[in-house]
Amino acid sequence: MSWKDVQRAQSENSVLAVVIGSTEQHGPHLPLCTDVYIPLGIAERVASRINLIIAPPITYGYYSQVRSGGGGENFPGTTSLRSATLVGFLTDIFNALTRHGFKRFLILSGHYENSQLIGEGLQQAIESHATEVRALLVNYWELIPSRIINEVYGEDFPGWEIEHAGLAETSMMMALRPELVRAELIRDDTSARRLEYDIIPPPSNTIPKNGVPWKASLATKGKGELMLREIVDRLVEAVNKDLNTGPS
């Protein structure tokens, strides 16, 4: 889009989607920007149904953690931001977007560790526009209801913090960007020791060798589509209800 295109979208009171992900290892079979590709793909599907445009995605996030990132900062390519850097960065971006007249935001996070920091950055930016600006801050995985989780996982759901580069992300990448999935490299791997608390620095036996703390071998495109349809349907409903758009 040119600046004229953006100006036109703003004048039409379009919802602006901001995708915030990370650059983080996702095993040997998925790309480092998996946390960008999935929410971006979701935003594109939502945009096909309602009046929504998508800002350039933010591809860096808060530090990857051992228990939710498959090994934290221990893998080449993982590139993270300090909390103060990320909050300041997001505050500047949201300040600019609100200054240009956007008032309705759908903020899609694809990185487990980002959630609270995104809220802080957004809050700092909109404090002076509190009566005008409205935003939905969504961790896309939280929109998958228990009936879909049961259908996809059966009784073997490990929790979203463990489900890194595993069944869900691999399945959704198969549906959204199959050309980026190295299926021949999919391996299940669990660390020798799984903790319910953090040890800093983390012992080597708590880090899965291939960066996948649970199961990726159970992933299929069909499971990905099942989860994506539910997420997109719920996002369309949420935007229509809580950002006061018309029906899709």
CYANA upper distance limits for C-alpha pairs under 8 A (distance plus 0.5 A):
  1 MET  CA      5 ASP  CA      5.99
  1 MET  CA      6 VAL  CA      7.04
  2 SER  CA      6 VAL  CA      6.95
  3 TRP  CA      7 GLN  CA      6.55
  4 LYS  CA      8 ARG  CA      6.67
  5 ASP  CA      9 ALA  CA      6.76
  6 VAL  CA     10 GLN  CA      6.64
  7 GLN  CA     11 SER  CA      6.69
  8 ARG  CA     12 GLU  CA      6.81
  9 ALA  CA     13 ASN  CA      7.02
  9 ALA  CA     14 SER  CA      6.05
  9 ALA  CA     53 ILE  CA      8.09
 10 GLN  CA     14 SER  CA      6.29
 10 GLN  CA    100 HIS  CA      8.47
 10 GLN  CA    101 GLY  CA      6.95
 10 GLN  CA    102 PHE  CA      6.44
 13 ASN  CA    102 PHE  CA      7.78
 13 ASN  CA    103 LYS  CA      8.20
 13 ASN  CA    104 ARG  CA      8.29
 14 SER  CA     51 ASN  CA      6.06
 14 SER  CA     52 LEU  CA      5.91
 14 SER  CA     53 ILE  CA      7.26
 14 SER  CA    102 PHE  CA      8.30
 14 SER  CA    104 ARG  CA      7.87
 15 VAL  CA     51 ASN  CA      6.92
 15 VAL  CA     52 LEU  CA      5.18
 15 VAL  CA     53 ILE  CA      6.93
 15 VAL  CA    102 PHE  CA      8.21
 15 VAL  CA    103 LYS  CA      8.21
 15 VAL  CA    104 ARG  CA      5.53
 15 VAL  CA    105 PHE  CA      6.06
 15 VAL  CA    106 LEU  CA      7.35
 16 LEU  CA     52 LEU  CA      6.31
 16 LEU  CA     53 ILE  CA      5.70
 16 LEU  CA     54 ILE  CA      6.31
 16 LEU  CA     55 ALA  CA      7.31
 16 LEU  CA    102 PHE  CA      7.63
 16 LEU  CA    104 ARG  CA      6.77
 16 LEU  CA    105 PHE  CA      5.35
 16 LEU  CA    106 LEU  CA      6.59
 17 ALA  CA     43 ALA  CA      7.42
 17 ALA  CA     52 LEU  CA      7.32
 17 ALA  CA     53 ILE  CA      6.58
 17 ALA  CA     54 ILE  CA      5.17
 17 ALA  CA     55 ALA  CA      6.58
 17 ALA  CA    105 PHE  CA      6.21
 17 ALA  CA    106 LEU  CA      5.03
 17 ALA  CA    107 ILE  CA      6.16
 17 ALA  CA    108 LEU  CA      7.69
 18 VAL  CA     54 ILE  CA      6.73
 18 VAL  CA     55 ALA  CA      5.94
 18 VAL  CA     56 PRO  CA      7.88
 18 VAL  CA     57 PRO  CA      6.92
 18 VAL  CA     58 ILE  CA      8.31
 18 VAL  CA    105 PHE  CA      7.69
 18 VAL  CA    106 LEU  CA      6.76
 18 VAL  CA    107 ILE  CA      5.28
 18 VAL  CA    108 LEU  CA      6.68
 19 VAL  CA     36 VAL  CA      7.51
 19 VAL  CA     39 PRO  CA      6.82
 19 VAL  CA     40 LEU  CA      6.64
 19 VAL  CA     43 ALA  CA      8.34
 19 VAL  CA     54 ILE  CA      8.29
 19 VAL  CA     55 ALA  CA      7.87
 19 VAL  CA     56 PRO  CA      8.10
 19 VAL  CA     57 PRO  CA      5.39
 19 VAL  CA     58 ILE  CA      6.66
 19 VAL  CA    107 ILE  CA      6.48
 19 VAL  CA    108 LEU  CA      5.36
 19 VAL  CA    109 SER  CA      6.55
 19 VAL  CA    110 GLY  CA      8.07
 20 ILE  CA     36 VAL  CA      7.18
 20 ILE  CA     39 PRO  CA      8.46
 20 ILE  CA     57 PRO  CA      6.54
 20 ILE  CA     58 ILE  CA      5.27
 20 ILE  CA     59 THR  CA      6.89
 20 ILE  CA     60 TYR  CA      8.00
 20 ILE  CA     61 GLY  CA      7.85
 20 ILE  CA    107 ILE  CA      7.93
 20 ILE  CA    108 LEU  CA      6.70
 20 ILE  CA    109 SER  CA      5.42
 20 ILE  CA    110 GLY  CA      6.77
 20 ILE  CA    111 HIS  CA      7.96
 21 GLY  CA     33 CYS  CA      7.90
 21 GLY  CA     35 ASP  CA      5.23
 21 GLY  CA     36 VAL  CA      5.06
 21 GLY  CA     39 PRO  CA      8.30
 21 GLY  CA     57 PRO  CA      8.12
 21 GLY  CA     58 ILE  CA      6.60
 21 GLY  CA     59 THR  CA      5.70
 21 GLY  CA     60 TYR  CA      6.54
 21 GLY  CA     61 GLY  CA      6.43
 21 GLY  CA    109 SER  CA      6.39
 21 GLY  CA    110 GLY  CA      5.26
 21 GLY  CA    111 HIS  CA      5.66
 21 GLY  CA    114 ASN  CA      8.39
 22 SER  CA     32 LEU  CA      8.41
 22 SER  CA     33 CYS  CA      6.70
 22 SER  CA     34 THR  CA      8.39
 22 SER  CA     35 ASP  CA      6.10
 22 SER  CA     36 VAL  CA      6.94
 22 SER  CA     58 ILE  CA      8.07
 22 SER  CA     59 THR  CA      5.44
 22 SER  CA     60 TYR  CA      4.59
 22 SER  CA     61 GLY  CA      4.90
 22 SER  CA     62 TYR  CA      7.95
 22 SER  CA     79 THR  CA      8.31
 22 SER  CA     80 SER  CA      7.81
 22 SER  CA    110 GLY  CA      7.99
 22 SER  CA    111 HIS  CA      6.61
 23 THR  CA     32 LEU  CA      5.73
 23 THR  CA     33 CYS  CA      5.53
 23 THR  CA     34 THR  CA      8.35
 23 THR  CA     35 ASP  CA      7.87
 23 THR  CA     59 THR  CA      6.56
 23 THR  CA     60 TYR  CA      5.87
 23 THR  CA     61 GLY  CA      7.50
 23 THR  CA     77 GLY  CA      7.79
 23 THR  CA     78 THR  CA      6.03
 23 THR  CA     79 THR  CA      6.03
 23 THR  CA     80 SER  CA      7.44
 24 GLU  CA     32 LEU  CA      5.40
 24 GLU  CA     33 CYS  CA      7.01
 24 GLU  CA     34 THR  CA      8.37
 24 GLU  CA     35 ASP  CA      8.30
 24 GLU  CA     64 SER  CA      7.50
 24 GLU  CA     69 GLY  CA      8.34
 24 GLU  CA     77 GLY  CA      7.17
 24 GLU  CA     78 THR  CA      4.65
 24 GLU  CA     79 THR  CA      6.87
 24 GLU  CA     80 SER  CA      8.24
 25 GLN  CA     30 LEU  CA      8.41
 25 GLN  CA     31 PRO  CA      7.67
 25 GLN  CA     32 LEU  CA      5.43
 25 GLN  CA     69 GLY  CA      8.36
 25 GLN  CA     70 GLY  CA      8.38
 25 GLN  CA     75 PHE  CA      6.97
 25 GLN  CA     76 PRO  CA      8.09
 25 GLN  CA     77 GLY  CA      7.16
 25 GLN  CA     78 THR  CA      6.07
 25 GLN  CA    211 GLY  CA      7.48
 26 HIS  CA     30 LEU  CA      5.86
 26 HIS  CA     31 PRO  CA      6.88
 26 HIS  CA     32 LEU  CA      6.51
 26 HIS  CA     34 THR  CA      7.56
 26 HIS  CA     70 GLY  CA      8.08
 26 HIS  CA    164 HIS  CA      7.59
 26 HIS  CA    165 ALA  CA      5.41
 26 HIS  CA    211 GLY  CA      6.92
 26 HIS  CA    212 VAL  CA      7.46
 27 GLY  CA    165 ALA  CA      6.69
 27 GLY  CA    210 ASN  CA      6.02
 27 GLY  CA    211 GLY  CA      5.22
 27 GLY  CA    212 VAL  CA      5.94
 28 PRO  CA    182 ARG  CA      8.13
 28 PRO  CA    185 LEU  CA      6.64
 28 PRO  CA    186 ILE  CA      7.64
 28 PRO  CA    210 ASN  CA      7.14
 28 PRO  CA    211 GLY  CA      8.21
 29 HIS  CA    181 VAL  CA      6.22
 29 HIS  CA    182 ARG  CA      5.02
 29 HIS  CA    183 ALA  CA      6.75
 29 HIS  CA    184 GLU  CA      8.14
 29 HIS  CA    185 LEU  CA      5.73
 29 HIS  CA    186 ILE  CA      6.03
 30 LEU  CA     34 THR  CA      7.16
 30 LEU  CA    165 ALA  CA      7.74
 30 LEU  CA    170 THR  CA      7.77
 30 LEU  CA    180 LEU  CA      7.18
 30 LEU  CA    181 VAL  CA      5.89
 30 LEU  CA    182 ARG  CA      7.06
 31 PRO  CA    180 LEU  CA      7.25
 31 PRO  CA    181 VAL  CA      8.07
 32 LEU  CA     77 GLY  CA      7.55
 32 LEU  CA     78 THR  CA      7.65
 33 CYS  CA     37 TYR  CA      6.82
 33 CYS  CA     59 THR  CA      7.50
 34 THR  CA     38 ILE  CA      6.70
 34 THR  CA    169 GLU  CA      8.23
 34 THR  CA    173 MET  CA      8.09
 35 ASP  CA     39 PRO  CA      7.44
 35 ASP  CA    109 SER  CA      8.50
 35 ASP  CA    110 GLY  CA      5.09
 35 ASP  CA    111 HIS  CA      6.10
 36 VAL  CA     40 LEU  CA      6.46
 36 VAL  CA     57 PRO  CA      7.58
 36 VAL  CA     58 ILE  CA      8.13
 36 VAL  CA     59 THR  CA      6.71
 36 VAL  CA    110 GLY  CA      6.66
 37 TYR  CA     41 GLY  CA      6.44
 37 TYR  CA    173 MET  CA      8.20
 37 TYR  CA    176 LEU  CA      8.43
 37 TYR  CA    177 ARG  CA      8.23
 38 ILE  CA     42 ILE  CA      6.76
 38 ILE  CA    110 GLY  CA      7.42
 38 ILE  CA    169 GLU  CA      8.22
 38 ILE  CA    172 MET  CA      7.37
 38 ILE  CA    173 MET  CA      7.13
 38 ILE  CA    176 LEU  CA      7.66
 39 PRO  CA     43 ALA  CA      6.58
 39 PRO  CA    108 LEU  CA      6.62
 39 PRO  CA    109 SER  CA      7.25
 39 PRO  CA    110 GLY  CA      6.14
 39 PRO  CA    140 TYR  CA      7.59
 40 LEU  CA     44 GLU  CA      6.72
 40 LEU  CA     57 PRO  CA      7.90
 41 GLY  CA     45 ARG  CA      6.90
 41 GLY  CA    176 LEU  CA      6.81
 42 ILE  CA     46 VAL  CA      6.80
 42 ILE  CA    228 LEU  CA      7.58
 42 ILE  CA    231 ILE  CA      8.21
 42 ILE  CA    232 VAL  CA      6.89
 43 ALA  CA     47 ALA  CA      6.53
 43 ALA  CA     54 ILE  CA      7.65
 43 ALA  CA    108 LEU  CA      8.29
 44 GLU  CA     48 SER  CA      6.90
 44 GLU  CA     54 ILE  CA      8.15
 45 ARG  CA     49 ARG  CA      7.58
 45 ARG  CA    232 VAL  CA      7.30
 46 VAL  CA     50 ILE  CA      6.97
 46 VAL  CA     52 LEU  CA      8.05
 46 VAL  CA    232 VAL  CA      6.39
 46 VAL  CA    235 LEU  CA      7.69
 46 VAL  CA    236 VAL  CA      6.79
 47 ALA  CA     51 ASN  CA      6.92
 47 ALA  CA     52 LEU  CA      5.47
 47 ALA  CA     53 ILE  CA      6.96
 47 ALA  CA     54 ILE  CA      8.41
 49 ARG  CA    236 VAL  CA      8.06
 49 ARG  CA    248 SER  CA      6.22
 50 ILE  CA    236 VAL  CA      7.75
 50 ILE  CA    247 PRO  CA      8.34
 50 ILE  CA    248 SER  CA      5.86
 60 TYR  CA     79 THR  CA      7.54
 60 TYR  CA     80 SER  CA      6.61
 60 TYR  CA     81 LEU  CA      7.33
 61 GLY  CA     80 SER  CA      6.07
 61 GLY  CA     81 LEU  CA      6.26
 61 GLY  CA     86 LEU  CA      7.34
 61 GLY  CA    111 HIS  CA      7.63
 61 GLY  CA    113 GLU  CA      8.18
 61 GLY  CA    114 ASN  CA      6.72
 62 TYR  CA     80 SER  CA      5.94
 62 TYR  CA     81 LEU  CA      5.48
 62 TYR  CA     82 ARG  CA      6.59
 62 TYR  CA     83 SER  CA      6.70
 62 TYR  CA     86 LEU  CA      7.32
 62 TYR  CA    113 GLU  CA      6.51
 62 TYR  CA    114 ASN  CA      6.19
 63 TYR  CA     72 GLY  CA      7.77
 63 TYR  CA     73 GLU  CA      7.74
 63 TYR  CA     79 THR  CA      8.43
 63 TYR  CA     80 SER  CA      5.43
 63 TYR  CA     81 LEU  CA      6.56
 63 TYR  CA     82 ARG  CA      7.26
 63 TYR  CA    113 GLU  CA      7.62
 64 SER  CA     68 SER  CA      7.83
 64 SER  CA     69 GLY  CA      5.74
 64 SER  CA     71 GLY  CA      8.17
 64 SER  CA     72 GLY  CA      4.97
 64 SER  CA     73 GLU  CA      6.46
 64 SER  CA     78 THR  CA      8.31
 64 SER  CA     80 SER  CA      7.49
 64 SER  CA    113 GLU  CA      7.31
 65 GLN  CA     69 GLY  CA      5.49
 65 GLN  CA     70 GLY  CA      7.92
 65 GLN  CA     71 GLY  CA      7.11
 65 GLN  CA     72 GLY  CA      4.68
 65 GLN  CA     73 GLU  CA      7.72
 65 GLN  CA    113 GLU  CA      8.06
 66 VAL  CA     70 GLY  CA      6.09
 66 VAL  CA     71 GLY  CA      4.74
 66 VAL  CA     72 GLY  CA      4.72
 66 VAL  CA     73 GLU  CA      8.31
 66 VAL  CA    198 ASP  CA      8.48
 66 VAL  CA    202 PRO  CA      7.91
 66 VAL  CA    206 THR  CA      8.23
 66 VAL  CA    207 ILE  CA      7.26
 67 ARG  CA     71 GLY  CA      7.54
 67 ARG  CA     72 GLY  CA      8.15
 67 ARG  CA    161 GLU  CA      7.45
 67 ARG  CA    162 ILE  CA      7.13
 67 ARG  CA    194 ARG  CA      8.50
 67 ARG  CA    195 LEU  CA      7.93
 67 ARG  CA    198 ASP  CA      8.13
 68 SER  CA     72 GLY  CA      8.26
 68 SER  CA    112 TYR  CA      7.70
 68 SER  CA    113 GLU  CA      8.40
 68 SER  CA    161 GLU  CA      5.14
 68 SER  CA    162 ILE  CA      5.94
 68 SER  CA    163 GLU  CA      8.14
 68 SER  CA    164 HIS  CA      7.05
 69 GLY  CA    161 GLU  CA      8.38
 69 GLY  CA    162 ILE  CA      8.31
 69 GLY  CA    164 HIS  CA      6.60
 69 GLY  CA    211 GLY  CA      8.32
 70 GLY  CA    162 ILE  CA      8.25
 70 GLY  CA    164 HIS  CA      6.77
 70 GLY  CA    165 ALA  CA      8.36
 70 GLY  CA    207 ILE  CA      7.18
 70 GLY  CA    208 PRO  CA      6.97
 70 GLY  CA    211 GLY  CA      5.12
 70 GLY  CA    212 VAL  CA      5.94
 70 GLY  CA    213 PRO  CA      5.86
 71 GLY  CA     75 PHE  CA      7.73
 71 GLY  CA    206 THR  CA      8.36
 71 GLY  CA    207 ILE  CA      5.42
 71 GLY  CA    208 PRO  CA      7.01
 71 GLY  CA    211 GLY  CA      6.33
 73 GLU  CA     78 THR  CA      6.58
 73 GLU  CA     79 THR  CA      8.23
 74 ASN  CA     78 THR  CA      8.31
 75 PHE  CA    211 GLY  CA      8.33
 81 LEU  CA     85 THR  CA      6.59
 81 LEU  CA     86 LEU  CA      6.43
 82 ARG  CA     86 LEU  CA      6.71
 83 SER  CA     87 VAL  CA      6.54
 83 SER  CA    117 LEU  CA      7.43
 84 ALA  CA     88 GLY  CA      6.51
 85 THR  CA     89 PHE  CA      6.48
 86 LEU  CA     90 LEU  CA      6.58
 86 LEU  CA    117 LEU  CA      7.80
 86 LEU  CA    121 GLY  CA      8.43
 87 VAL  CA     91 THR  CA      6.51
 87 VAL  CA    117 LEU  CA      6.42
 87 VAL  CA    118 ILE  CA      7.25
 87 VAL  CA    120 GLU  CA      7.11
 87 VAL  CA    121 GLY  CA      5.19
 88 GLY  CA     92 ASP  CA      6.73
 88 GLY  CA    121 GLY  CA      7.13
 89 PHE  CA     93 ILE  CA      6.88
 89 PHE  CA    121 GLY  CA      8.31
 90 LEU  CA     94 PHE  CA      6.57
 90 LEU  CA    118 ILE  CA      7.49
 90 LEU  CA    121 GLY  CA      5.70
 90 LEU  CA    122 LEU  CA      7.37
 91 THR  CA     95 ASN  CA      6.44
 91 THR  CA    121 GLY  CA      5.03
 91 THR  CA    122 LEU  CA      6.46
 91 THR  CA    124 GLN  CA      6.77
 91 THR  CA    125 ALA  CA      5.67
 92 ASP  CA     96 ALA  CA      6.73
 92 ASP  CA    125 ALA  CA      7.85
 93 ILE  CA     97 LEU  CA      6.78
 94 PHE  CA     98 THR  CA      6.57
 94 PHE  CA    121 GLY  CA      8.29
 94 PHE  CA    122 LEU  CA      6.85
 94 PHE  CA    125 ALA  CA      6.26
 94 PHE  CA    126 ILE  CA      8.17
 95 ASN  CA     99 ARG  CA      6.51
 95 ASN  CA    125 ALA  CA      5.60
 95 ASN  CA    126 ILE  CA      7.75
 96 ALA  CA    100 HIS  CA      6.78
 97 LEU  CA    101 GLY  CA      7.21
 97 LEU  CA    102 PHE  CA      6.36
 98 THR  CA    102 PHE  CA      5.46
 98 THR  CA    103 LYS  CA      6.74
 98 THR  CA    126 ILE  CA      8.19
 98 THR  CA    133 VAL  CA      8.22
102 PHE  CA    133 VAL  CA      8.29
103 LYS  CA    132 GLU  CA      6.83
103 LYS  CA    133 VAL  CA      4.93
103 LYS  CA    134 ARG  CA      6.68
103 LYS  CA    135 ALA  CA      8.49
104 ARG  CA    133 VAL  CA      6.51
104 ARG  CA    134 ARG  CA      5.64
104 ARG  CA    135 ALA  CA      6.19
104 ARG  CA    243 LEU  CA      7.01
105 PHE  CA    134 ARG  CA      6.95
105 PHE  CA    135 ALA  CA      4.98
105 PHE  CA    136 LEU  CA      6.77
106 LEU  CA    135 ALA  CA      6.31
106 LEU  CA    136 LEU  CA      5.48
106 LEU  CA    137 LEU  CA      6.88
106 LEU  CA    138 VAL  CA      8.08
106 LEU  CA    239 VAL  CA      8.11
107 ILE  CA    135 ALA  CA      7.56
107 ILE  CA    136 LEU  CA      6.42
107 ILE  CA    137 LEU  CA      5.29
107 ILE  CA    138 VAL  CA      6.56
108 LEU  CA    137 LEU  CA      6.77
108 LEU  CA    138 VAL  CA      5.56
108 LEU  CA    139 ASN  CA      6.64
108 LEU  CA    140 TYR  CA      7.18
109 SER  CA    114 ASN  CA      7.58
109 SER  CA    115 SER  CA      7.48
109 SER  CA    137 LEU  CA      8.05
109 SER  CA    138 VAL  CA      6.60
109 SER  CA    139 ASN  CA      5.52
109 SER  CA    140 TYR  CA      7.22
110 GLY  CA    139 ASN  CA      6.97
110 GLY  CA    140 TYR  CA      7.32
111 HIS  CA    115 SER  CA      8.09
111 HIS  CA    139 ASN  CA      8.47
112 TYR  CA    139 ASN  CA      8.21
112 TYR  CA    161 GLU  CA      7.68
114 ASN  CA    118 ILE  CA      6.62
115 SER  CA    119 GLY  CA      7.17
115 SER  CA    139 ASN  CA      7.78
116 GLN  CA    120 GLU  CA      6.93
117 LEU  CA    121 GLY  CA      6.74
118 ILE  CA    122 LEU  CA      6.61
119 GLY  CA    123 GLN  CA      6.48
119 GLY  CA    137 LEU  CA      7.89
120 GLU  CA    124 GLN  CA      6.71
121 GLY  CA    125 ALA  CA      6.90
122 LEU  CA    126 ILE  CA      6.77
123 GLN  CA    127 GLU  CA      6.45
126 ILE  CA    130 ALA  CA      6.19
126 ILE  CA    133 VAL  CA      7.17
129 HIS  CA    133 VAL  CA      6.23
130 ALA  CA    134 ARG  CA      8.12
134 ARG  CA    243 LEU  CA      7.36
135 ALA  CA    243 LEU  CA      7.94
136 LEU  CA    239 VAL  CA      8.27
136 LEU  CA    242 ASP  CA      8.39
136 LEU  CA    243 LEU  CA      8.42
138 VAL  CA    142 GLU  CA      8.22
139 ASN  CA    143 LEU  CA      8.04
140 TYR  CA    144 ILE  CA      8.18
140 TYR  CA    231 ILE  CA      7.20
141 TRP  CA    160 TRP  CA      8.14
141 TRP  CA    231 ILE  CA      8.27
143 LEU  CA    230 GLU  CA      7.98
143 LEU  CA    231 ILE  CA      6.04
143 LEU  CA    234 ARG  CA      7.36
144 ILE  CA    148 ILE  CA      6.91
144 ILE  CA    149 ILE  CA      7.32
144 ILE  CA    227 MET  CA      6.96
144 ILE  CA    230 GLU  CA      6.99
144 ILE  CA    231 ILE  CA      6.68
145 PRO  CA    149 ILE  CA      6.87
146 SER  CA    150 ASN  CA      6.48
147 ARG  CA    151 GLU  CA      6.70
148 ILE  CA    152 VAL  CA      6.58
148 ILE  CA    226 LEU  CA      8.20
148 ILE  CA    227 MET  CA      7.50
149 ILE  CA    153 TYR  CA      6.21
149 ILE  CA    154 GLY  CA      7.78
149 ILE  CA    157 PHE  CA      7.90
150 ASN  CA    154 GLY  CA      5.11
150 ASN  CA    155 GLU  CA      7.17
150 ASN  CA    157 PHE  CA      8.36
152 VAL  CA    223 LYS  CA      6.85
153 TYR  CA    157 PHE  CA      5.94
158 PRO  CA    162 ILE  CA      6.69
158 PRO  CA    163 GLU  CA      7.19
158 PRO  CA    214 TRP  CA      8.39
159 GLY  CA    163 GLU  CA      6.82
160 TRP  CA    164 HIS  CA      8.00
162 ILE  CA    213 PRO  CA      6.86
162 ILE  CA    214 TRP  CA      7.17
163 GLU  CA    167 LEU  CA      7.58
163 GLU  CA    168 ALA  CA      7.51
163 GLU  CA    169 GLU  CA      8.36
163 GLU  CA    213 PRO  CA      7.78
163 GLU  CA    214 TRP  CA      6.84
163 GLU  CA    215 LYS  CA      8.38
164 HIS  CA    169 GLU  CA      7.54
164 HIS  CA    212 VAL  CA      6.90
164 HIS  CA    213 PRO  CA      7.17
164 HIS  CA    214 TRP  CA      7.80
165 ALA  CA    169 GLU  CA      5.97
165 ALA  CA    170 THR  CA      6.56
165 ALA  CA    211 GLY  CA      8.34
165 ALA  CA    212 VAL  CA      6.22
165 ALA  CA    213 PRO  CA      8.39
165 ALA  CA    216 ALA  CA      7.21
166 GLY  CA    170 THR  CA      6.30
166 GLY  CA    212 VAL  CA      6.95
166 GLY  CA    213 PRO  CA      8.06
166 GLY  CA    214 TRP  CA      6.41
166 GLY  CA    215 LYS  CA      5.48
166 GLY  CA    216 ALA  CA      4.52
166 GLY  CA    217 SER  CA      8.25
166 GLY  CA    219 ALA  CA      7.95
167 LEU  CA    171 SER  CA      6.36
167 LEU  CA    215 LYS  CA      6.38
167 LEU  CA    216 ALA  CA      5.06
167 LEU  CA    217 SER  CA      7.50
167 LEU  CA    218 LEU  CA      6.25
167 LEU  CA    219 ALA  CA      5.09
167 LEU  CA    220 THR  CA      8.44
168 ALA  CA    172 MET  CA      6.66
168 ALA  CA    219 ALA  CA      7.39
168 ALA  CA    223 LYS  CA      8.28
168 ALA  CA    224 GLY  CA      7.23
169 GLU  CA    173 MET  CA      6.59
169 GLU  CA    224 GLY  CA      8.39
170 THR  CA    174 MET  CA      6.65
170 THR  CA    181 VAL  CA      8.11
170 THR  CA    216 ALA  CA      6.93
170 THR  CA    219 ALA  CA      6.37
170 THR  CA    220 THR  CA      8.18
170 THR  CA    224 GLY  CA      8.26
171 SER  CA    175 ALA  CA      6.95
171 SER  CA    219 ALA  CA      5.24
171 SER  CA    220 THR  CA      5.48
171 SER  CA    221 LYS  CA      5.71
171 SER  CA    222 GLY  CA      7.98
171 SER  CA    223 LYS  CA      6.42
171 SER  CA    224 GLY  CA      4.73
171 SER  CA    225 GLU  CA      8.31
172 MET  CA    176 LEU  CA      6.53
172 MET  CA    221 LYS  CA      7.26
172 MET  CA    223 LYS  CA      8.00
172 MET  CA    224 GLY  CA      4.50
172 MET  CA    225 GLU  CA      7.17
172 MET  CA    227 MET  CA      8.05
172 MET  CA    228 LEU  CA      7.48
173 MET  CA    177 ARG  CA      5.61
173 MET  CA    178 PRO  CA      6.53
173 MET  CA    180 LEU  CA      8.14
173 MET  CA    181 VAL  CA      7.33
173 MET  CA    221 LYS  CA      8.43
173 MET  CA    224 GLY  CA      7.82
174 MET  CA    178 PRO  CA      4.83
174 MET  CA    179 GLU  CA      8.48
174 MET  CA    181 VAL  CA      6.98
174 MET  CA    220 THR  CA      7.38
174 MET  CA    221 LYS  CA      5.49
174 MET  CA    224 GLY  CA      7.35
175 ALA  CA    221 LYS  CA      5.45
175 ALA  CA    222 GLY  CA      7.97
175 ALA  CA    224 GLY  CA      6.13
175 ALA  CA    225 GLU  CA      6.44
177 ARG  CA    181 VAL  CA      7.70
182 ARG  CA    186 ILE  CA      7.56
186 ILE  CA    216 ALA  CA      6.85
186 ILE  CA    217 SER  CA      6.65
187 ARG  CA    210 ASN  CA      8.48
187 ARG  CA    212 VAL  CA      8.41
187 ARG  CA    215 LYS  CA      8.10
187 ARG  CA    216 ALA  CA      7.01
187 ARG  CA    217 SER  CA      6.76
188 ASP  CA    212 VAL  CA      7.18
188 ASP  CA    213 PRO  CA      8.23
188 ASP  CA    214 TRP  CA      6.76
188 ASP  CA    215 LYS  CA      5.33
188 ASP  CA    216 ALA  CA      6.29
188 ASP  CA    217 SER  CA      6.72
189 ASP  CA    208 PRO  CA      6.65
189 ASP  CA    209 LYS  CA      7.68
189 ASP  CA    210 ASN  CA      7.19
189 ASP  CA    211 GLY  CA      8.19
189 ASP  CA    212 VAL  CA      6.16
189 ASP  CA    213 PRO  CA      6.35
189 ASP  CA    214 TRP  CA      6.59
189 ASP  CA    215 LYS  CA      7.44
190 THR  CA    208 PRO  CA      5.90
190 THR  CA    209 LYS  CA      8.50
190 THR  CA    212 VAL  CA      7.39
190 THR  CA    213 PRO  CA      5.30
190 THR  CA    214 TRP  CA      6.21
191 SER  CA    205 ASN  CA      6.57
191 SER  CA    206 THR  CA      5.78
191 SER  CA    207 ILE  CA      5.93
191 SER  CA    208 PRO  CA      4.78
191 SER  CA    209 LYS  CA      7.71
191 SER  CA    213 PRO  CA      7.02
192 ALA  CA    205 ASN  CA      5.86
192 ALA  CA    206 THR  CA      6.72
192 ALA  CA    207 ILE  CA      8.43
192 ALA  CA    208 PRO  CA      8.15
193 ARG  CA    205 ASN  CA      6.34
193 ARG  CA    206 THR  CA      5.46
194 ARG  CA    206 THR  CA      6.46
195 LEU  CA    206 THR  CA      7.81
198 ASP  CA    202 PRO  CA      7.84
199 ILE  CA    203 PRO  CA      7.75
202 PRO  CA    206 THR  CA      7.24
202 PRO  CA    207 ILE  CA      8.25
203 PRO  CA    207 ILE  CA      7.95
207 ILE  CA    211 GLY  CA      7.74
207 ILE  CA    213 PRO  CA      8.35
208 PRO  CA    212 VAL  CA      6.65
208 PRO  CA    213 PRO  CA      6.22
212 VAL  CA    216 ALA  CA      8.04
219 ALA  CA    223 LYS  CA      7.42
219 ALA  CA    224 GLY  CA      8.26
220 THR  CA    224 GLY  CA      6.97
221 LYS  CA    225 GLU  CA      6.71
222 GLY  CA    226 LEU  CA      6.69
223 LYS  CA    227 MET  CA      6.86
224 GLY  CA    228 LEU  CA      6.56
225 GLU  CA    229 ARG  CA      6.46
226 LEU  CA    230 GLU  CA      7.07
227 MET  CA    231 ILE  CA      6.76
228 LEU  CA    232 VAL  CA      6.53
229 ARG  CA    233 ASP  CA      6.53
230 GLU  CA    234 ARG  CA      6.67
231 ILE  CA    235 LEU  CA      6.63
232 VAL  CA    236 VAL  CA      6.65
233 ASP  CA    237 GLU  CA      6.78
234 ARG  CA    238 ALA  CA      6.53
235 LEU  CA    239 VAL  CA      6.53
236 VAL  CA    240 ASN  CA      6.62
236 VAL  CA    248 SER  CA      8.01
237 GLU  CA    241 LYS  CA      6.55
238 ALA  CA    242 ASP  CA      6.16
238 ALA  CA    243 LEU  CA      8.05
239 VAL  CA    243 LEU  CA      5.54
239 VAL  CA    244 ASN  CA      7.51
239 VAL  CA    245 THR  CA      7.23
240 ASN  CA    244 ASN  CA      5.97
240 ASN  CA    245 THR  CA      5.18
240 ASN  CA    246 GLY  CA      6.58
240 ASN  CA    247 PRO  CA      6.82
240 ASN  CA    248 SER  CA      8.24
241 LYS  CA    245 THR  CA      7.64
